[in-house]
Amino acid sequence: MDKRVILAVAGSGKSSTIIDKLDENIRALIVTYTDLNTKQLKQRIINKFGYIPNGIKVYSYFSFIYVFCFRPICGYELKTKGLVFLNSLPQHIQRSQKKSRLHWMNGHNRLYSNRVAKLLIEAGAIDEVIARIDKYFDLICFDEVQDFASNDFNFICKLVNSTKEILLVGDFYQHTFDTSRDGQTRKSLHDDYQKYCKELIKAGFEIDESALSKSYRCSPTICNFIYQKLGISFDSHRTDEVDVEFIDDRVDIDKIATDNSIVKLFYQSSNKYIGNTANWGAVKGADQYNDVCVILNTKTCKAYHNNELHKLNAQTLNKLYVACSRPRGNLYFIDEKQLKAFKYL
């Protein structure tokens, strides 16, 4: 069966590609990283059918790997009491021996979320996981696959041995979060696009870079800006032009700042500012904005004026790409220093 990874651009219809493959009689497993994306996918399925058909199951990743994969296969033997979430594991846990219970779970018998996938692999349970998936589903889909990291990426690669169709969809340059981190495990996975693709190919997946290479959301004006300034290849289905402009006139700054129809996107701490605001990385998946104003902090404002946005570190660059690719309409930039009057006291 087809084992495909579609690497997309922002606004090209990643989730729609998954939804379009569904019908009322299909047995489909859909997995995504966050609870928010899970809710959005469920709502889109309801929009299509009026309800969620019995054969279609949508899981957030850790619900899937713990509830569907781990507990039915290993839960009885290990007697765990859920998961504990850490951004990264402390050094003493990273160095602990695999035979030690400390390597896998804390003193309250809660598994480290960072290592559930690793435990399934190390325990030789992958074949059982695949058999269980194949028993209940004919189509396996992972959305926002670029966010799967460390042991979780290794786990997804193991699933290629399923006898069923697998579709992974994501945008490499929208990698702003990691499902988990575990020491040096796949630490450099997202450092280089070509190497990332090679790892997926090595696992047995086919890479598709053309199916979702054009955005429905963004005008060619914004696509060209992102390509020329951020160095991220981006194209559009549209032909119209919009405004992409740095705003430095005081009257215009105040007008945008007080216009709640224009979302203001900050690198961080957007909640410290009055009005319709959000952080760059937090709007990933958002498709409701017309005009967008990206607020540049000191570092990124300097990079903007020096034509060096493409030199930003990968995480900052990716978050900026997310922010710049939100608008259906115009894209504005403002220096954060010019918004002091709109900051909560």
C-alpha positions as CSV (number, residue, x, y, z in Angstrom):
1,M,0.0,0.0,0.0
2,D,0.9,3.6,-0.5
3,K,3.2,5.1,2.1
4,R,3.4,8.8,1.3
5,V,4.7,12.0,3.0
6,I,3.2,15.2,1.5
7,L,5.4,18.2,2.3
8,A,3.3,21.3,1.9
9,V,3.4,25.1,2.2
10,A,1.2,27.2,4.4
11,G,-2.4,27.5,3.3
12,S,-2.1,24.8,0.7
13,G,-4.8,22.6,2.2
14,K,-3.0,20.1,4.3
15,S,-5.9,19.1,6.5
16,S,-8.3,19.3,3.6
17,T,-6.2,16.6,1.8
18,I,-6.9,14.3,4.7
19,I,-10.6,15.2,5.0
20,D,-11.0,14.6,1.2
21,K,-9.8,11.0,1.5
22,L,-12.6,10.2,4.0
23,D,-16.0,8.7,3.3
24,E,-18.8,7.5,5.6
25,N,-17.7,3.8,5.2
26,I,-14.0,4.2,5.6
27,R,-12.0,2.9,8.6
28,A,-9.5,5.8,9.1
29,L,-7.1,6.7,11.9
30,I,-6.1,10.3,12.1
31,V,-3.4,11.5,14.5
32,T,-2.2,15.0,15.1
33,Y,0.0,16.6,17.8
34,T,-2.1,19.1,19.7
35,D,-5.5,19.0,21.3
36,L,-6.5,22.1,19.3
37,N,-5.7,20.4,16.0
38,T,-7.6,17.4,17.1
39,K,-10.7,19.5,17.8
40,Q,-10.3,21.3,14.4
41,L,-10.1,18.0,12.5
42,K,-13.1,16.6,14.3
43,Q,-15.1,19.8,13.4
44,R,-14.1,19.5,9.8
45,I,-15.2,15.9,9.6
46,I,-18.6,17.0,11.2
47,N,-18.8,19.8,8.6
48,K,-18.4,17.2,5.9
49,F,-20.7,14.5,7.1
50,G,-22.9,16.2,9.7
51,Y,-21.4,13.8,12.3
52,I,-18.2,11.7,12.8
53,P,-18.7,8.2,11.2
54,N,-18.0,5.3,13.5
55,G,-15.1,4.1,11.4
56,I,-13.2,7.4,11.7
57,K,-11.1,8.0,14.8
58,V,-9.2,11.2,15.5
59,Y,-6.6,11.2,18.3
60,S,-4.2,13.7,19.7
61,Y,-0.8,12.0,19.5
62,F,-0.3,11.1,23.2
63,S,-3.8,9.8,23.5
64,F,-3.1,7.6,20.6
65,I,0.2,6.2,21.7
66,Y,-0.7,5.7,25.3
67,V,-4.4,4.7,25.1
68,F,-4.5,2.9,21.8
69,C,-1.0,1.6,21.5
70,F,0.7,1.2,24.9
71,R,-2.1,0.2,27.4
72,P,-3.6,-2.7,25.5
73,I,-0.2,-4.2,24.8
74,C,2.1,-3.3,27.7
75,G,-0.2,-1.7,30.3
76,Y,-1.2,-4.9,32.2
77,E,2.4,-5.9,32.8
78,L,3.8,-2.5,33.7
79,K,0.7,-1.1,35.7
80,T,1.3,2.5,34.8
81,K,-1.0,5.4,35.9
82,G,-0.8,7.7,32.9
83,L,1.8,10.1,31.5
84,V,4.0,12.9,32.9
85,F,5.0,15.6,30.5
86,L,8.4,17.2,30.6
87,N,9.9,19.5,27.9
88,S,13.1,17.5,28.2
89,L,14.3,14.8,30.5
90,P,16.8,15.6,33.3
91,Q,20.3,14.4,32.9
92,H,20.0,11.7,35.6
93,I,17.0,10.2,33.8
94,Q,18.7,10.4,30.4
95,R,21.7,8.5,31.8
96,S,19.7,5.9,33.7
97,Q,19.9,2.3,32.6
98,K,17.1,0.9,30.4
99,K,16.6,-1.9,32.8
100,S,15.8,0.6,35.5
101,R,12.2,1.7,36.1
102,L,13.5,5.2,36.5
103,H,14.5,5.2,32.8
104,W,10.8,5.0,31.8
105,M,8.6,6.5,34.5
106,N,8.6,8.6,37.7
107,G,8.0,7.4,41.3
108,H,4.2,7.7,40.8
109,N,4.3,5.1,38.0
110,R,3.6,7.7,35.3
111,L,5.4,7.2,32.1
112,Y,7.6,9.9,30.7
113,S,5.8,11.1,27.6
114,N,9.2,11.5,25.9
115,R,9.8,7.8,26.1
116,V,6.5,6.0,25.4
117,A,7.5,5.5,21.8
118,K,11.0,4.4,22.8
119,L,9.5,1.9,25.2
120,L,7.3,0.4,22.6
121,I,10.3,0.1,20.2
122,E,12.7,-1.3,22.8
123,A,10.2,-3.8,24.1
124,G,9.8,-5.2,20.7
125,A,6.1,-4.3,20.6
126,I,6.0,-2.5,17.3
127,D,4.7,-5.5,15.4
128,E,1.9,-5.8,17.9
129,V,1.1,-2.1,17.5
130,I,1.0,-2.4,13.7
131,A,-1.2,-5.5,13.9
132,R,-3.6,-3.6,16.2
133,I,-3.7,-0.6,13.8
134,D,-4.2,-2.9,10.8
135,K,-7.0,-4.7,12.5
136,Y,-9.1,-1.6,13.0
137,F,-8.1,0.8,10.2
138,D,-7.5,0.8,6.4
139,L,-6.1,4.4,6.2
140,I,-3.6,5.9,8.6
141,C,-3.1,9.7,8.6
142,F,-0.7,11.9,10.6
143,D,-1.3,15.7,10.3
144,E,1.4,18.3,11.2
145,V,4.0,15.6,10.9
146,Q,6.8,18.1,11.1
147,D,6.2,18.4,14.8
148,F,7.0,14.8,15.5
149,A,10.5,14.6,16.9
150,S,12.9,12.4,18.9
151,N,11.5,8.9,19.7
152,D,8.2,9.9,18.3
153,F,9.7,10.4,14.8
154,N,11.3,6.9,15.1
155,F,8.0,5.5,16.1
156,I,6.2,6.9,13.0
157,C,9.0,5.5,10.8
158,K,8.4,2.0,12.2
159,L,4.7,2.2,11.2
160,V,5.8,2.1,7.5
161,N,5.6,-1.7,7.9
162,S,1.8,-1.5,8.1
163,T,-0.1,-3.3,5.4
164,K,-2.4,-0.3,5.1
165,E,-2.2,3.1,3.4
166,I,-0.3,5.7,5.3
167,L,-0.4,9.4,4.6
168,L,1.8,11.9,6.5
169,V,1.1,15.6,5.9
170,G,3.1,18.6,7.1
171,D,5.2,21.7,6.4
172,F,8.8,21.3,7.4
173,Y,9.2,25.1,7.9
174,Q,6.3,25.2,10.3
175,H,8.2,23.1,12.8
176,T,7.8,25.3,15.8
177,F,7.1,22.6,18.5
178,D,8.5,19.1,19.3
179,T,6.2,16.3,20.4
180,S,9.1,15.5,22.8
181,R,12.9,15.7,23.4
182,D,15.2,13.1,24.8
183,G,18.8,14.0,25.0
184,Q,20.6,13.5,21.7
185,T,17.9,11.4,20.1
186,R,17.2,12.9,16.7
187,K,18.4,16.3,18.0
188,S,19.4,17.5,14.6
189,L,16.4,16.1,12.7
190,H,15.0,19.5,11.7
191,D,18.3,21.2,11.0
192,D,18.3,20.5,7.3
193,Y,15.3,20.0,4.9
194,Q,17.1,17.6,2.6
195,K,18.4,15.4,5.4
196,Y,14.9,15.3,6.9
197,C,13.6,14.0,3.6
198,K,16.3,11.4,3.4
199,E,15.4,10.0,6.8
200,L,11.8,9.6,5.7
201,I,12.9,8.0,2.5
202,K,15.3,5.7,4.3
203,A,12.4,4.6,6.5
204,G,10.4,3.6,3.4
205,F,8.2,6.6,2.7
206,E,7.7,8.3,-0.7
207,I,8.1,12.1,-0.6
208,D,5.6,14.2,-2.5
209,E,6.7,17.9,-2.8
210,S,4.3,18.9,-5.5
211,A,0.8,18.1,-4.4
212,L,0.6,20.9,-1.9
213,S,3.3,23.3,-3.2
214,K,0.9,26.3,-3.7
215,S,-1.0,28.3,-1.2
216,Y,-4.7,29.1,-1.5
217,R,-4.5,31.5,1.4
218,C,-1.6,33.9,0.5
219,S,-1.3,36.2,-2.5
220,P,1.8,35.8,-4.7
221,T,3.0,39.1,-3.2
222,I,3.3,37.5,0.2
223,C,4.7,34.3,-1.3
224,N,7.4,36.2,-3.0
225,F,8.3,38.1,0.2
226,I,8.6,34.9,2.1
227,Y,10.8,33.4,-0.6
228,Q,13.0,36.4,-1.1
229,K,13.4,37.5,2.6
230,L,13.0,34.3,4.5
231,G,14.5,31.9,1.9
232,I,11.5,29.5,2.1
233,S,10.2,28.4,-1.3
234,F,6.6,29.4,-1.6
235,D,4.1,29.7,-4.4
236,S,0.4,30.6,-4.8
237,H,-2.7,29.5,-6.7
238,R,-3.8,33.2,-6.7
239,T,-2.8,35.9,-9.1
240,D,-3.8,39.1,-7.2
241,E,-1.5,41.5,-5.5
242,V,-1.7,42.8,-1.9
243,D,0.4,45.1,0.3
244,V,3.5,44.0,2.1
245,E,4.7,47.0,4.0
246,F,6.8,48.2,7.0
247,I,4.8,50.8,8.8
248,D,6.8,53.6,10.5
249,D,4.4,56.6,10.3
250,R,3.0,57.4,13.7
251,V,-0.6,57.9,12.5
252,D,-0.6,54.7,10.5
253,I,0.9,52.7,13.5
254,D,-1.8,54.0,15.8
255,K,-4.5,53.2,13.2
256,I,-3.4,49.6,12.9
257,A,-2.8,49.2,16.6
258,T,-6.4,50.2,17.4
259,D,-8.0,48.3,14.5
260,N,-9.1,45.0,16.1
261,S,-9.9,43.5,12.6
262,I,-6.1,43.4,12.2
263,V,-4.4,40.8,14.4
264,K,-1.1,41.8,15.8
265,L,1.4,38.9,16.0
266,F,4.3,39.1,18.5
267,Y,7.3,36.9,18.9
268,Q,6.3,36.4,22.5
269,S,4.2,37.9,25.4
270,S,1.4,39.1,23.1
271,N,-0.9,39.1,26.2
272,K,1.0,42.2,27.5
273,Y,-0.5,44.3,24.7
274,I,-4.0,45.7,24.2
275,G,-6.2,44.5,21.4
276,N,-6.4,41.6,19.0
277,T,-3.0,39.9,19.6
278,A,-1.3,36.5,19.5
279,N,2.2,35.0,19.4
280,W,3.8,34.0,16.1
281,G,4.0,30.3,16.8
282,A,0.5,30.1,18.4
283,V,-1.3,30.9,15.2
284,K,-0.1,27.8,13.3
285,G,-3.2,26.3,11.6
286,A,-5.1,29.6,11.9
287,D,-6.9,30.4,8.6
288,Q,-9.3,33.2,9.6
289,Y,-7.2,36.3,9.3
290,N,-7.5,38.9,6.5
291,D,-4.9,41.6,7.2
292,V,-2.1,40.7,9.6
293,C,0.5,42.9,11.3
294,V,3.7,41.2,12.4
295,I,5.4,42.9,15.3
296,L,9.2,42.7,15.1
297,N,11.3,42.7,18.3
298,T,14.7,44.3,18.4
299,K,16.6,41.4,16.9
300,T,14.1,40.6,14.1
301,C,13.6,44.3,13.3
302,K,17.3,44.8,12.8
303,A,17.4,41.6,10.6
304,Y,14.5,43.0,8.6
305,H,16.2,46.3,7.8
306,N,19.5,44.6,7.1
307,N,17.8,42.0,4.7
308,E,19.0,39.2,7.0
309,L,15.8,37.5,8.1
310,H,16.9,34.3,6.4
311,K,19.9,34.2,8.9
312,L,17.6,33.9,12.0
313,N,18.0,30.7,13.9
314,A,15.7,27.9,12.7
315,Q,13.1,28.1,15.4
316,T,12.7,31.9,15.2
317,L,12.6,31.8,11.4
318,N,9.9,29.1,11.4
319,K,7.7,31.0,13.8
320,L,8.2,34.2,11.6
321,Y,7.2,32.1,8.6
322,V,4.0,31.0,10.4
323,A,3.2,34.6,11.2
324,C,3.9,35.9,7.7
325,S,1.8,33.2,6.0
326,R,-1.4,33.9,8.0
327,P,-3.0,36.7,5.9
328,R,-5.5,36.3,3.1
329,G,-5.1,40.1,2.6
330,N,-2.3,42.5,3.5
331,L,0.8,42.0,5.6
332,Y,2.2,44.8,7.7
333,F,5.3,45.0,9.9
334,I,5.8,47.3,12.9
335,D,8.7,47.8,15.3
336,E,7.6,46.6,18.8
337,K,9.2,49.7,20.3
338,Q,6.5,51.8,18.6
339,L,3.8,50.0,20.5
340,K,4.7,51.0,24.1
341,A,1.6,53.1,24.4
342,F,-0.5,50.0,23.8
343,K,1.1,47.9,26.5
344,Y,-0.8,47.0,29.7
345,L,0.6,48.9,32.7
